[in-house]
Amino acid sequence: MCPQIAPDTSKGLEECLKAAKSLEEKYQGCDYASICKSSPKLQDIEKCGPMPLYPTKEGCERICKDGKWQDVCKAEPGASEEFPYCGKIQCIRYDPVCGTDGKTYACGEGDAKACGVDVAYKGECKPSSSTPPSQDQIFCTQEWNPVCGTDGKTYSNECMAKAAGVGVAYKGECQKRQSSPVEPY
């Protein structure tokens, strides 16, 4: 459960950082958007830091994190009717994952799921090369250890997907999304 009391920002930066570090250790990956929505002190936690929102290049504000001033930003993409919490997940610890849409989600799997996106892999998205390496430059085994590529196709193993210039969405064969059939009367 998330903390209901924010660190006291009136006692100065050093005390604020100590309290924030204690919260960070105790509540790793806490989802403030859903769990602590009713907390009246949420704004105080954000002011204190080191509770990052979304590190991106635009719309940043300066906060103190780990004893240093850093740029912190709001998430993109934003909420929609279908995904009302998209871009609103906040976390204590930066835990990026790369979504199958090629975008980095700062607060882990829950952040991506809030936007209706599956996780391709842990870590920030790596820029994809527009020219994948040629087949003769990559040597892959023929081992059957299927992975689903970010293009929705099944590859025999991770190496084969990379050789095709495609990222891995998840391990296993690609699952077709089926719509529920309409029952005739």
N, C-alpha and C positions, 0 to 999 in steps of 0.2 A: 504494500500500500504506500502511496506517495505521502510525503510529509505535508501536514496542514499548516505548519508554522514556518515562515521564511526566516532566513538569517537576518539578524538586526543590522540594517545598513547604517544606522546612526552611530555605531561604535567605531567606525573607521574601516578603511580598506583591509587592513591586516586581519581584523576580527571577522570581517565579512568573508574573506577568502578561507579562513580556517573553518568557519561554519559551513561554507559551501562545499569545501573538500570533504567534510564529514558527511554531508548529505549525498555527495557524489558516490562515496564509498558504500553508503548504506542503501541507496536506492538506484542501483545501476540500471540504466535503460528505462527509467520510469516514464510512462506516457502521460504527460500532464494534460493533454487535450481531452482524453476520455476519463482518466481516473480522478484527476483533481480539478475538474472543470468548475466545481463549486467553491474552490478555495479562494477566499477573499484576499489572501496574501500572495497569490501567484505572481502579480506584477512585481512585488518586492523581491521574489526569488530571481526573476529575470534581470532586475536592476543590479542585484548583487553579483551575479556571475559566480562561478564559471558554468552556467547552464546555457550551452549554446543553442541557438535556433538552427538555422541552416546556412552553412558556409557556401556562398555562391559569390559571383563577382559583382552583382548589382544590388542596390537597395540595402547596403550594409549600414550597421551602426557600430559604434565602438563599445566593447565591454571588456572587463578584466577577466581573463581566464588563465589559470595557473600562474598568477603573478605578473602577467604581461597583458597589455592592451591589444585586442584583436578585433578584426572585422567580423561581424555576425550578421546574418541575413535571414530573410523569410524564404520559405520554400517556394519552389515552382515545380510543377504546375499547381494552380490553385484548386479550390473546392468546386464541385459541380453538384447538380441535383442528385446524380447517380452516386457520387462519392463525396459526401458532405465533409468528411474529415481529411480529404486530400490536401496536403500542404499545411495542415494544422497540427500535425504530430510534433511534439517537442520532446527533447530528451536531455538528460544530464550529460551523457557521454557520447561523443561523436563516434558512431559505429556504422560507417557507410556500407551500403550494398549497391550493386549495379542491377538495375531492373531490366527485364526483358525488353523494355522500350528504349534501352541505351542511356537512361538517365540515372544519375547517382542520387540515392535516397540516404540522407544523413543519419537517420535514426533507426536503421536496421530494417528487418523484414516487415514489422508492423507499419512502418512509414510507407513502404512500397505497396503493401496490401491495402492501405487506406486509399490509394489511388487506383486500385484494381489491377495492380501490376505484380507479376511473379518475380522472384529474385533469380537473376542469372548467375551471380557469384558474389562472394563477400569482397568488400573493398570498393574503391571508387571505380567508375567505368573508365576503361582505357580507350583512348581514341582508336577507332577502327581504321585500319589502313585501307585506302580505296583500292589499292592493288595487292591482293593476297599473294603470298609467295607461290611460285610455280610448283607443280607436283614434283618435279625432279629435284627441287631444293629441300623437300621434306620427306623424311623416311618414317612411315608409320607401319605398325604391325597390322595384321589382319584379325587381331583378337576381337571377339564379339563381346563388347562391353558397352552397349548402346548408350548414347546420349541424345538428348533433344536439342537441336540447334536453335538459336534465336530466330531463325527463319522458319521454324515450325517443322523442319524435316529431321528424320532420325538418321544419325550417323553411327557407324559401327563402333567407334570409340572417339575419345576426345581429340586425339591426334588427327583423325580424319576430318573432324569438324573444323579444326584450326587450319588444316591444309586447304580446306575449301574457303577459308577466310570468314568463317562463321563462329560466333561465340556460342558457348554452351549455356542453355537456359536451365537445364536440370539433367540429372542422371536418369537413364532409362529411356525407353522408346517414347516418342511424342504421343501424347494422349489427344485424341480428337475431342473437341468440345461438342457434345451432342445436345441438341435442343430436344425437349421432351415431345414425343410424338403426340399428335392430336388423336384422341380416341373417337372413332366413328360412332354415331348413335345407333 
